[in-house]
Amino acid sequence: MTRACMRFVALAGLVIITACGSVGSDTRQGSPSPVGTSLSPSTSPSASPSASSKFGFVFRTWDGTAYGLELENSDGSGKMVLSGSNFAHPDLLRFVESRNRRWAAWANGGDLLVAASTNLSSATTVVTSGKSLSPLAVAEDGATVAYVVRTTDDPTTMASELHVVYVQDRSTKLLHTFSGPFINCLGDGAFDALAQRLIAVGCGSGQAAGLVLMSTSDGSIISEDDQFFAWPDQWAFSQDLKSVWLINDSASESDIVLYDVATRSRQVLYRSPVWHQSDGSAAPNLPGFLPLSPDGSKLVFTRYPPDRSAEIYVISSAGGPATMIFKSNTVSRLESWAPDGASVAVFVDNSTPAQRIRLVDVRSQSAIPIDTGTAFAELLAWLVA
């Protein structure tokens, strides 16, 4: 989805939450440190992958006619369809994991499912609705899930209700109702460690985006701020929800900003001046995701310089110099960190449709292709054992 098709509106207060082979000219080559995990059940799913294990991932698919949600090992085995063709828009198809990666939730039409991340085939349906559902966050113990109920299958024009469901007895609670046009930023949300607070991003009455921190006990707003000009997926949250990182755009520059939720202070960690294209229009030179490493120590981001060959950088989450780890004119999208924090996944657009993911090792800056299958559209989560 391009920035041109995203629109925010001024609403009273703060509103939230919906979702909008060879590697061409890669400058890094070789094989990074092994990254992998088994899909078999384990009592410690947050452990680092071993050199001999496989890793699995959940990804969004598109077969030319319908969207889907699938699970697959990196070697192509263990394929399982999690959601079928119940979604009219790709941004309604969401898969979320808890911070410790032990629990996962996703929707299949009007059904909300929850499962241990290591055994998704044992998923339990905890909510059933006649409307489309989308998960937002899963608690560390898997006992609570935040989700949105939508009034239409179009994530850009709808009213939404924010709920939590308590998995043990399947009781639900309406936290807040939001109305008006929305953008597709459902994935920007998280619980704190005890699922007592929920932080999320959505439309605001200010520059473009709003940030809301709310109590899950009664839906009361703890903190809100609508003075951001940021886009979907360009947000990351600390474990305690006290710090937020975001890409903030202006007419002259794109900044990576560290935001303090309590004081609303902002610290610019990285600044990239806007450059202009041949037609004179400003280029969005810090596009795409802003993933935080599993240990919270690093951020990874994409920068587009005037030569239009995308560059992938890593920077400390506290600030400091940024290091380029990958550059290629075939980069289509930065995806996410591997579970052990040693590599990042990059989606490339090239002539090998079954190998469109590259794992880039942060230290060695080498890259290897991963088999994804031809229907692969977007990496949504890693599965760890």
N, C-alpha and C positions, 0 to 999 in steps of 0.2 A: 504494500500500500504506500503510495507516495504522500509526501507531506502536503501536496496541493489538495488532496481529497480529504484532509482532516480539518475539521472546523470545531471551534469551541464557542459557547454562547455565554452571555452574562446571566447568571441565575442568582436568586437570593441565597446567601450563605455559600456553603461549599458543597458541591455535588460530585458524584463519584460514579462509577466504577464500571466501565465496560471495556471490552476489548475492541482498536482499528488494526584412470590411467596416468597420464602425465599432467602436469599442472601448468600449462601455458608458459608464462614467463616468470615462474616462481624464482625468487632469488635465494631460497634456502632449499637444500636438498639433503637426502640421507634418511636415517631412521631415528626417531626419538626414543627415549626410554619407554619400555613397555607400559601400557596402560590397559587395565582390564579387570573384569570381575565376572563371577559366575552368577547365573540367574537362579541357582538352587537356593532353598531357604537357609538362612543363617541367623544366628543370634546376635551378630554384630555387623549390621549392614553398613555402618559408617567406616569400616576398616578400609585401609588403602588397598588398591588392587595389587595382586601379585603378578610376577613376571610370567607365570605359567597359566594364568586364568584368562577367560574371555570376559569382555564387557558387553553389556546390553544397553539398548537405548530405546526410548519411545519417541516416535516421530509422527508428524502429520503427513498424510499422503494425499495425492491428487492423481487420479487415473485418467483425467481428461473429461470426466463427467460428474464425479462425486468426490467429496473429501472423506478422509477416514483417519483413524488413529490406530497405530500398530506398534507392537513390541517385537524386537528382533535382536538376536545376538550379533556380534560384529562379523561373524563368519556366515551370516545368513540363516543360521539354524534357529529353532525355537520361536518361529514366527507365530504371532497371535494377534487377532483383530480385537481391539478393545472397544471401538465404536464404529458403527457402520455409516450408512448414507443418510443420517438423520439431520444433517446440518446444512443449511442453505448458504452459510458464510464461513470461511475458514477461521475467523477470529472467534467464533462461537465454540470451536473445538479446542478445549483447553485440558491440560494435564498438569497437576501441581503436586509437588512433593513437600514433606515437612523439611525443616532445616537440617535435621540429622539424617534425612533420606530414608527413614524407616517406614514411612507411610506415604500413600499416594491417594489422590482422588481425581476423578474425571467424570464427565457426563456422557450419557448416551441418549440424546433427545431430552426427554423429561425425567430421566432417571439419573440420580447422583450415586456414584459407586465409590467405595473406600476399600483399600486393601493394603496389606503389608507390601512394601516395595519389592521384596524378594519373592513374592508369590501372588502375582496379580490375577492369576486364574482363580483364586479363592475370593474374589471381590464380593462385597456385600452391598446390596442396594439399600441406601439409608433414607433416600427421599424419592418420591415419585410425584410428578406434577404433569398437568396437561400443557404446561408452558415449557419453553426451553430453559435449561439450567446451565450455569457455568460456575465451576469452583474457583475460589480466590486463594485460599490458604488452608493448610492442614496443620493441626497442632503437633508438637513434638511427640506426644504419646498416642497420636492417632484418634484421640477421643472427641475432638471438636473439629468441624469443618465449616469455614465461611464460604457462602456461595451466593450467587445472584440469580434471581428469577426474572426472566425477560418477558416483555409483552409481545415482541415480534421476533422474527428470525433475521432482522437487520440490525446489527450492532451500532449503526450510526443514528437511528431515529427510534427511540423507545423510552419507556419509563422502566425503572429497575427497582427491585426490592432486595435489600441486603439482609440475608439471614445467617444464622448459625444453626447447625444441627449437632446434637450430642449423640454420638454413635451408639453408646451403650443401650439407651432406651429409644433412640430415634426421635426424640422430641426436638422440636424446632422453635426458634425464636426469631421474630422479625426485629432487626436492629434499626433499620432506617429505610425510608422510601425516597427515591430520587426520581425526578422527572425532567424531561427535556431531551434535546439532542445530545448524543454522547459520541466519544471517540473509542477506538478499540484499544483500551489500556487495561484490560482485565488482569493481566499478569502482574501488575505492579501492586502487590499487597503482601502482608506478612503478619503472623502472630508474634507476640513475645514468647518467652520460654514457657510460661504457664498458661498461655492463651487467655490472659486476662485483658489484653489490649490488642487491637487490630489497627494496622496502619495501611493506608491505601491512597491511590492517586486517581483523580478524575477531573471533570470539568470544574472550573471555578469562575468567579465573577471578576477576576483580575486579568492579568496579562494573557494567560492561556490555560494553565493547569493548576489544579489545587491539590493540597496534601491534607489528609485528615487522619487524626489519631483518635480512636474512640474506644470506650469501654465495652467489652463483650457482655458484661453483666446486665446493662440496661440501655446500651446504645448511646449513652451520653458522649458528647464531643469533649475530648480532653484538650486537644490543640488543633488548630486549623490555620492554613496559610494558602492564599490563592495567588501569590505574587511570583509565579514562575512562568517562563516561556520554555517549556520542555515538551517532549513528545513521548508516545508510548514506548515502553521497554527501555527508556533511557534513565532508569532509576535503580538504585540498589539501597538496601536497608541493613543496618547493623543488627546483630543478634538481639540487643537490648532495645532496639528501636529508637535509640537516642540520636543516632546519626543517620543521615541520608546523603547519598551521592547522586548527582544528576548532571546531565548535559543541558546547559542553559544557553539558548541561542539569542543573538541580537543581530542587528543589521550589519555590525562591523566585526563581530567575533563570535566564536563558539567556546564556551568555558565548561570545564569539568569542575563542579562546585561541591564542596563539603558543607552540608547544612546541619546546624544544631537544632534539633526539634524544640528543646526547652527555651533557648534564647533567640531563635530564629536568625542567628548570625550565619554569615556565609563566607567561606574561604575558597578562593579560586586556586585549584591545584594545578590546572593546565589551561593554557589559553592558546587558541589557534585563530589567527586573524582570517577573516573571510576573504577569499579570492574570487575574482569575477571571470565568468565564462566568456566565450567569444561573442555572445549576443549581449553582453553587459550585465546579465543577471548574476546575482550572488549565488555561490555554490555552497550547499550545506556540507561543510568539510568535516564535521564530526557526526556522521549519521549512525543509525543502528543502535545496537544493544550496548549496555554498560554493565557487564557482569562483575560481581564481586567474587574473589577467590573463596574456596571453602573455609579457609581459616581467617578470612576477613582482612588479610594483609595487603592484597593487591587488587587493582582494577585492570581490566583489559578493554580497549576501545579501538575503533576504526577511524582513520584519518584519510581523507581524499585530498592529495596535493594537486597542484595544477597539471601535472602529467597524467592525472586520472588513474594511476595505478595505485590501488588501495594499499594502505599501510596499516598493520596491526601493531599496537603499542601496549606495553605493560607499564603501570605506574603504581607506586606505593599508595595505599588508601589514605595515608597521612600526608601525602605530598612529596615532592622531590622530582628528580629528572625522570623523563619517560624514555623507555627503551623500545626501539622498533624490533620486533621479532619475526615479522613476515611482511613481504611485499609482493604483490602480483596483480597483473591486469585482469585476472580471471576471478578475483574475489567478488562474490555476490553478497555475502553476509557473514558477519561474525556470529557464532552460535553461543558457546558457553565454555566454562571451565570443565575439564575432566574432574572426576570426584577426588582424585588425590592432589589436585592443584598443580600438577607438574606440566600439564599441557592444556591448550585451548583448541576448541574445534572451530574450523573455518569452513564455510560452505562456498564452493567454487562452481562457477558456471562454465563448463567446458564440454568437450566432445565425448566424455566418458560418463554417461548418465547413471551408471551403477556405482560410481566412485566419486561422489560429489562432496564428500567430507574429507578434510585434511586435519590430522592432529599435529599441531605445531608445538614442539617442546620449548618451554620458556627459556631454559638454560642454553641448550645447544642450538636453538633456532632452526632445527631440522623439522621436516614434515613428511608424513606418510599418509597414503590414501586409505580410506576405510570403505568397505563394501556396504552400500545402503540399499541397493535395489533401485529400479527405474522409477518407482512411484514416490520416492522420497521427496518431500516438500520442505519440511522444517524440523530440526531437532528440538524436542520439547523437554526431554529429561534423560539423564543417565541412570542406570540401575546399578547398585553396588551391593556387594555381598560381604 
